[in-house]
């Protein structure tokens, strides 16, 4: 028996969906419903009805109460819906009970997000990561697809001991999960080698993060002149992209565009994308892109910071990029750090207004890593002088009365330290102190 191919479903018919969002504990949030509808649209489904309600606690059987579950069933019949989607996490039993009641597929928020990721994955690594998350999620729900086959195989030629269909599929799932983990481990090792190479080259890494659809990829394209896919939909970018960017002060950075974050991002998804998200955890600086035109920006900021903490990157310095000022009343400006709040740069990635100021700010941010001064080198250190010329680090040169080289240099601190180690020199021994 072959395991299901999770990435090759090509049904292009638009599915009709009945959406369900319950306000547990009596808290109503219109924006949550708007985001939910946008998620369903991004998945390619048509919303035919949105059923809302309030409960103090979820029902063990249907998540919703009995009366609300009947309302969902009637909505499915009235709209000839193909699927019911909950904006909540459902247990396997709740999904199964709802499917039996509504006689159609039932998905929860996690399954919905996984489906969107499956559609967006383009690279081999991205597809593996999504499939791993889907298989882990599916393994807890495997029984629902085989309730009619949950018996020992029987019939002519089939009698005797053997696995049930469910046991067979569970075993195949576990085999496939192990295979994907092994492949992703190799990808993770390759990414780690790439990070180590960048560290040896002493090029800082800047990671773009933000709530999904905040404009990260638009900003990435504006800065790097790349052609990363951009669309007004959730999770338009899934596969990470790295580009080298030249700044002022002889600075270079590696800019990384990452997948957008979202509220209640499935844990299996975070775990599956660990190798990708590690770029953020090990970055020298995080550019947190925020939609300045969104009324929910403060909540979204907190949601992104929660994921950053989950990744172990809470101590990485941040600059908040307040994007989309062309759609708001805000103007371009730079706000310095204040009272625990990181510095902010207000800009429009779409129009380009403020992007130059952001690059200048980044250059100044890394300028503390730049050595600027005069070095005195003996003729025997001509090789070091040649390397400094090769790095275009020498601004001016003269000679001392002793015939030494007097070099006015401007160079990355770590690069200079590396060159001096190669020559067994100490900076304080060759640096000319200002009078």
Beta strands, then each sheet from edge to edge (+ up, - down):
strand 1: 16-24
strand 2: 46-55
strand 3: 83-86
strand 4: 105-107
strand 5: 204-210
strand 6: 241-246
strand 7: 252-257
strand 8: 285-291
strand 9: 318-323
strand 10: 333-335
strand 11: 344-346
strand 12: 370-377
strand 13: 394-399
strand 14: 405-412
strand 15: 431-432
sheet 1: 2+ 1+ 3+ 4+
sheet 2: 6+ 7- 5- 8- 9- 11- 10+
sheet 3: 13+ 14- 12+ 15-
end
